């Protein structure tokens, strides 16, 4: 069994009010850096990883760097973990999109599995990418004794968890992913075991 620790990056601008951040290379805020330090300290104490893979976006690279430094782990970027491409909706607020594309916005909120972002990706595209990320990591770390960390985005983590939990794409909005949350699971040749989802106990005082 390979143990995977799937985490989300720390807080960034564009979470409140909510924007379609996607491929905008936003930086961690001071709160985000504090969250990443708390996450790194928890992993160092309880589950020090052997390797850290991150999305190429700076918010994930920086979160992963905190973890890798604290745990003396090797790190690398993995393009498969890049955020969802929102196309023409990139960096717009939900209110702005709702005003300009009311019908498409309603589809995204009510039936996300039927949505393709204008000029961007669909959830099906994202699921294929994240499945490739998981296959890549499992192939590289099939006999790894320590956990492997994946630092992704809200949408990326939802897409991975939908597959691991054997849920339909329509369940996308049922899975919450808070900044610097931990998801922990084991993947073996014949089974998947989920240990925790969206665990933020290390952030209680932040």
N, C-alpha and C positions, 0 to 999 in steps of 0.2 A: 504494500500500500504506500502511495505517495501522499504525504500530508501537505495540503495547500492552505495557505492563509491569504485569503482574498480581502484586500482592504481598499477603502476609498481614500483619495487625497484629502488634505485638510481644507479648511474654509478659504474661500476666494471671493472676490467681488463678483456680483452677478447671481448670488444665491438669494439675496433679498434686496430689492424686488427680483423675482425670478426672471432670468434671461436664458435664452438658448445659447449656452456658452460654447459647447462643442469644440471646434478647432481653434477658438480664440485662445491664445497662449497666455492666460491669466496667471498671475503670481499668487502664492500664498499670502494671506494677510497676517498680521501679528497674531491674531487668534488662530489662524491655520498653522502657523509655526509652533505655537504652544501645543496645539492638538497633536501635531506630528511628533513632537518631543515626548509627549505622554504615551503615545502609541509605541514609539521606539523603546521607551523604558519598560513598558509592559511586555513587549516581545522579548527584550533582552533578559528579563527576569524569568518568564514562563515558557517561551517558545522561540528561542534564538534560531533564526533561519540560516540555512547554508547559502541561499542565493535569493536575490531580490530582482524581479523583473518589473519594469514600469512602462506605462504609456510614454510616448515621446513628449507629451505636454509638460511644461515646466512644473506645474503644480503637482504632478505625479512624480517626476524626476526628483524634485526637492524633498517630497515626503519620503520617497524611497531612500534618498541619501541619508536622511536622519536615521532610518532603520538600519541600513547597511553599516553606517559608522558605529552606531551603538552596539551592534551585534557582530562586528568584524566579519561581515558577509560580502561576497562578491555581488555586484549589481550590473545590470544592463538594461537598455531600452528594448521594447518589443512592439513593433508597429501594429501587430494584431490587437493590442490593447488600447489603441487610440480611440478617442471619444467619437460619438456618433456625429456624422456630417449632416448638419442641419441646413445646408445649402443656403437658400435665400433668406432663411429665418435666423441666420447666424447673428448672435449678440442682440437680437431684438428682445424686448420684454414680452411676456405672455399677453399683456394688454395690447401692445402694438400689433402683434400677430393676429390676435382675435379681431381687431378692427379691420385689418387689411385682408386677411384670409379667414373669414368667420366659419365657412363650411369646413375647410381643411382643418382648422383648429379644433372644431368639434369632433371630427373623426379621430384626431390624435388623442383627445381626452377620453372618448367613449369607445373607440375601436382601434387601438394603436397598431394592431396587427395588420390593418388594411391601409396604413398610411405610408406614403413615400414623400419625404420632404422635397418641396420644389427645388430642383438643382442639387439634391443631396441623396442621402441613403434611406433605406427602409430598415425596419427591425429584422427582416430576413437577412439583409446584408450584414447587420451587426452580429446576429447569431452565428452566421458562417465564420466571421472573423474571430469571434471569441472562442468558437469551437476549435479553430486552428491554433489559437493561443494555448488552449488546454492540451491539445495533442502534442504541440511542440514541447511544452514543459514536461509532460509525462514521458515523452521519448527521451529527453535529455536527463531526466532525474528519476528514472524508473527504480533505481536502487538507492535513492537518497535516504540517509538515516535521519536527517534533520528536515524541518519544514522548508517549503519554498514559498516566498511571498510574491503575490501579484498585486501591484498598485494600479488600480483602475479608476474609472469614473462611475458616477451614478448609473448611467445607462449601460455601460459595459458590465458592471457588476450585476445589474438586474438581468441582463441577457444571459450571463453565465449561470446565475442561480436558477433561472427558469429551466435551463437544460438539466442542471444537477438535481433539481427537485421534480423533474419530469412534469412540468406544467406547460400549458399552452401559451402561445405568445400573447393571447388576450389577457393573461394574468399579469402583464407587465406592471401595472399600477398597484398591484397588491403587495409588492416587495419594496420595503423601505431601505434606503441606504444613506445613512448619516455620514457627515465628514469624519474621516479617520475611524470608521466602524470596522470591526473584524468579522469576517465570515470564515469558518474553519471546516474543512472537510477532507476526508480520505478517499482516494480513488485507487482501486485495484483492478485486476484483470476481469473480475466478475461482479464487482459491487462498488457502490458509492455510499459513504457514511457521512451524514451531515452532523456536525457537532454544535455549531452555533451560527446564527445569522444576525447581522446588524448589532453586534455586541459593542456597546460604548461605555462599559463600566469604568474604564480608565479615564473618562472625560467628565466624571460626575462633578468635580470641583472646578472645571474650566468655565 
